Amino acid sequence: MNFKGKRQPVTIPRAAKTLRRTRIQEEKEEQILEAALDVFSASGFRGSTIDQIAEVAGMSKPNLLYYFRTKEAMHRALIDRVLYTWLEPLRAFDAEGNPEEEIRSYIRRKLEMARDFPRESRLFANEVLQGAPHIEDELKGPLKELVDEKAEVIRAWAKSGKITECDPYHLIFSIWSTTQHYADFDVQVRAVLGQEHAGEGRFEDAARFLEQLFIGGLRPDRSER
């Protein structure tokens, strides 16, 4: 599978409130958000300042504040994008599909995101490590509802004998943690693998191993039937 991600549209900059946004406005908003992503993913929300973001964006602070009035507004726009992107593979989890193929696809799409969106992954991880002050409602609401829905899919597969019985929540958590590790701990992964094995092929190696781990572990033991 080709590990490629697709960026999603960004939400709610101040300039968007104007009746007709120009191409230059849209480009400036994206320029600011790209800079904010660099800063937030490296320093976290609390450790970041508007001055740092303006410097990375290569614009004056007053100019930046025309588009986003506060640090919170930039962070919110990025978090909205990350949540949308991050949950898309789980939304695609199909109850009518073959369980092995659905789990394989989910693992690979999550690794694809770890490879192509490492800054976004660290942004989200930093937010959660700080107690999720800006996304607690989303975690307890839409995220929980989606995970509850997909947990029922996994339970149904187990009940019908398509996979072995397991705790669906911990299965999902385990896939999250093992795939996002390759983004959040990228420096450690490359250091331990060494130069010979730390190239782009490490994601394919990881995909094959995680498929063996999860799909092999979930495959029913037909000898017991």
Secondary structure, DSSP 8 states (H G I E B T S, - for coil): -------------GGGGSSS--HHHHHHHHHHHHHHHHHHHHHTTTT--HHHHHHHHTS-HHHHHHH-SSHHHHHHHHHHHHHHHHHHHHHT--TTS-HHHHHHHHHHHHHHHHHH-HHHHHHHHHHHHTT-TTTHHHIIIIIHHHHHHHHHHHHHHHHTTSS----HHHHHHHHHHHHHHHHHTHHHHHHHH-TTT-STHHHHHHHHHHHHHHHHHHS--GGG-
